Amino acid sequence: MSDEEHHFESKADAGASKTYPQQAGTIRKNGYIVIKNRPCKVVEVSTSKTGKHGHAKCHFVGIDIFTAKKLEDIVPSSHNCDVPHVNRTDYQLIDISEDGFVSLLTDSGDTKDDLRLPTDENLLKQIKDGFAEGKDLVVSVMSAMGEEQICALKDIGPK
C-alpha cells in the first residue's frame, strides 16, 4: 500500500441525492419512478413471466409530474430503478407579479419568489380569479429532482 494520504472534498449538501434506488419489482401503481430522466407517477405496471434468459420484466407507464407527458420503460424486475424524492409543500399566496411569478409565504415567515404560475390553464384561471376576488389562497408546490411547480390550490376563505 502507499503512504500517501488522500483527501476527498464533499461538495454535496444534506439530501443531495435527487433519487434513490429501488428494485423494479417492488414499484407499484401510484408510486414514483424516473423514466428518461424525468420524475413520473406510475399509472400502470405489468410484469412479464421469466423468459428463457431468466429475467421477469416490468413494463412501467408513467405520467411526468411536471409536463403531464406519458412515458414508458421496461426494466428487468430484479434490477434497480431510480425513484425521485418527491415533496409536496403548501404555501400561502401573497402576490402575483406581472411577469408570471408568484410570491409565496413559507411556514417560517419568509417569502419565496422564484416560482412561476402553472401552465395548466384550468389551475391558472382558478388562481388568478381567486386572487382577483381577494380570497386567501394556499397553493401546493410539488418538487422533485431540482424542479418545482404549483400543482394544486386550496381556498381557505376571504381575507
FENZIDA-V115956 format. One record per residue. N is the residue number from 0. SS is DSSP state (H for helix, E for strand, - for the rest). PSI is psi in whole degrees, 0 to 359 (* if undefined). OMEGA is omega as a letter, one per 30 degrees, with the letter a starting at -180 (none if undefined). Layout:
n->N ss->SS psi->PSI omega->OMEGA
n->N ss->SS psi->PSI omega->OMEGA
This chain:
n->0 ss->- psi->164 omega->a
n->1 ss->- psi->159 omega->l
n->2 ss->- psi->359 omega->a
n->3 ss->- psi->146 omega->l
n->4 ss->- psi->137 omega->l
n->5 ss->- psi->131 omega->l
n->6 ss->- psi->128 omega->l
n->7 ss->- psi->130 omega->l
n->8 ss->- psi->129 omega->l
n->9 ss->- psi->122 omega->l
n->10 ss->- psi->10 omega->a
n->11 ss->- psi->144 omega->l
n->12 ss->- psi->178 omega->a
n->13 ss->- psi->136 omega->a
n->14 ss->- psi->32 omega->a
n->15 ss->- psi->330 omega->a
n->16 ss->- psi->131 omega->l
n->17 ss->- psi->344 omega->a
n->18 ss->E psi->167 omega->l
n->19 ss->E psi->151 omega->a
n->20 ss->E psi->144 omega->l
n->21 ss->E psi->140 omega->a
n->22 ss->E psi->133 omega->a
n->23 ss->H psi->323 omega->a
n->24 ss->H psi->346 omega->a
n->25 ss->H psi->356 omega->a
n->26 ss->- psi->130 omega->a
n->27 ss->- psi->171 omega->l
n->28 ss->- psi->144 omega->a
n->29 ss->- psi->4 omega->l
n->30 ss->- psi->192 omega->l
n->31 ss->E psi->152 omega->l
n->32 ss->E psi->154 omega->l
n->33 ss->E psi->120 omega->l
n->34 ss->E psi->125 omega->a
n->35 ss->- psi->44 omega->l
n->36 ss->- psi->27 omega->l
n->37 ss->E psi->136 omega->l
n->38 ss->E psi->127 omega->a
n->39 ss->E psi->149 omega->l
n->40 ss->E psi->129 omega->a
n->41 ss->E psi->124 omega->l
n->42 ss->E psi->343 omega->a
n->43 ss->E psi->136 omega->l
n->44 ss->E psi->129 omega->l
n->45 ss->E psi->141 omega->a
n->46 ss->E psi->129 omega->l
n->47 ss->- psi->159 omega->l
n->48 ss->- psi->161 omega->l
n->49 ss->- psi->133 omega->a
n->50 ss->- psi->194 omega->a
n->51 ss->- psi->342 omega->l
n->52 ss->- psi->8 omega->l
n->53 ss->- psi->359 omega->a
n->54 ss->- psi->127 omega->l
n->55 ss->- psi->143 omega->a
n->56 ss->E psi->143 omega->l
n->57 ss->E psi->129 omega->l
n->58 ss->E psi->116 omega->a
n->59 ss->E psi->135 omega->l
n->60 ss->E psi->123 omega->a
n->61 ss->E psi->155 omega->l
n->62 ss->E psi->123 omega->l
n->63 ss->E psi->127 omega->a
n->64 ss->- psi->347 omega->l
n->65 ss->- psi->324 omega->a
n->66 ss->- psi->350 omega->a
n->67 ss->- psi->20 omega->l
n->68 ss->- psi->147 omega->l
n->69 ss->E psi->128 omega->l
n->70 ss->E psi->149 omega->l
n->71 ss->E psi->153 omega->l
n->72 ss->E psi->149 omega->l
n->73 ss->E psi->125 omega->a
n->74 ss->E psi->137 omega->l
n->75 ss->E psi->136 omega->a
n->76 ss->- psi->339 omega->a
n->77 ss->- psi->352 omega->a
n->78 ss->- psi->160 omega->l
n->79 ss->E psi->143 omega->l
n->80 ss->E psi->157 omega->l
n->81 ss->E psi->135 omega->l
n->82 ss->E psi->126 omega->a
n->83 ss->E psi->149 omega->l
n->84 ss->- psi->112 omega->a
n->85 ss->E psi->127 omega->l
n->86 ss->E psi->145 omega->l
n->87 ss->E psi->123 omega->a
n->88 ss->E psi->141 omega->l
n->89 ss->E psi->136 omega->l
n->90 ss->E psi->149 omega->l
n->91 ss->E psi->135 omega->a
n->92 ss->E psi->126 omega->l
n->93 ss->E psi->313 omega->a
n->94 ss->E psi->155 omega->l
n->95 ss->E psi->122 omega->a
n->96 ss->- psi->165 omega->a
n->97 ss->- psi->339 omega->a
n->98 ss->- psi->11 omega->l
n->99 ss->- psi->7 omega->l
n->100 ss->E psi->153 omega->l
n->101 ss->E psi->152 omega->l
n->102 ss->E psi->123 omega->a
n->103 ss->E psi->149 omega->l
n->104 ss->E psi->123 omega->l
n->105 ss->- psi->171 omega->l
n->106 ss->- psi->329 omega->a
n->107 ss->- psi->357 omega->l
n->108 ss->- psi->359 omega->l
n->109 ss->- psi->170 omega->l
n->110 ss->E psi->150 omega->l
n->111 ss->E psi->115 omega->a
n->112 ss->E psi->17 omega->a
n->113 ss->E psi->17 omega->a
n->114 ss->E psi->136 omega->l
n->115 ss->E psi->162 omega->l
n->116 ss->- psi->151 omega->a
n->117 ss->- psi->156 omega->l
n->118 ss->- psi->343 omega->l
n->119 ss->- psi->117 omega->a
n->120 ss->H psi->315 omega->a
n->121 ss->H psi->311 omega->l
n->122 ss->H psi->319 omega->l
n->123 ss->H psi->315 omega->l
n->124 ss->H psi->317 omega->l
n->125 ss->H psi->317 omega->a
n->126 ss->H psi->311 omega->a
n->127 ss->H psi->317 omega->a
n->128 ss->H psi->314 omega->l
n->129 ss->H psi->321 omega->a
n->130 ss->H psi->319 omega->l
n->131 ss->H psi->327 omega->l
n->132 ss->- psi->356 omega->l
n->133 ss->- psi->23 omega->l
n->134 ss->E psi->153 omega->l
n->135 ss->E psi->114 omega->a
n->136 ss->E psi->142 omega->l
n->137 ss->E psi->125 omega->l
n->138 ss->E psi->143 omega->l
n->139 ss->E psi->129 omega->a
n->140 ss->E psi->123 omega->l
n->141 ss->E psi->131 omega->l
n->142 ss->E psi->136 omega->l
n->143 ss->E psi->139 omega->l
n->144 ss->- psi->41 omega->l
n->145 ss->- psi->5 omega->l
n->146 ss->E psi->151 omega->l
n->147 ss->E psi->146 omega->l
n->148 ss->E psi->144 omega->l
n->149 ss->E psi->128 omega->a
n->150 ss->E psi->346 omega->a
n->151 ss->E psi->165 omega->a
n->152 ss->E psi->139 omega->l
n->153 ss->E psi->137 omega->l
n->154 ss->E psi->118 omega->a
n->155 ss->E psi->19 omega->l
n->156 ss->E psi->173 omega->a
n->157 ss->E psi->156 omega->a
n->158 ss->- psi->* omega->none
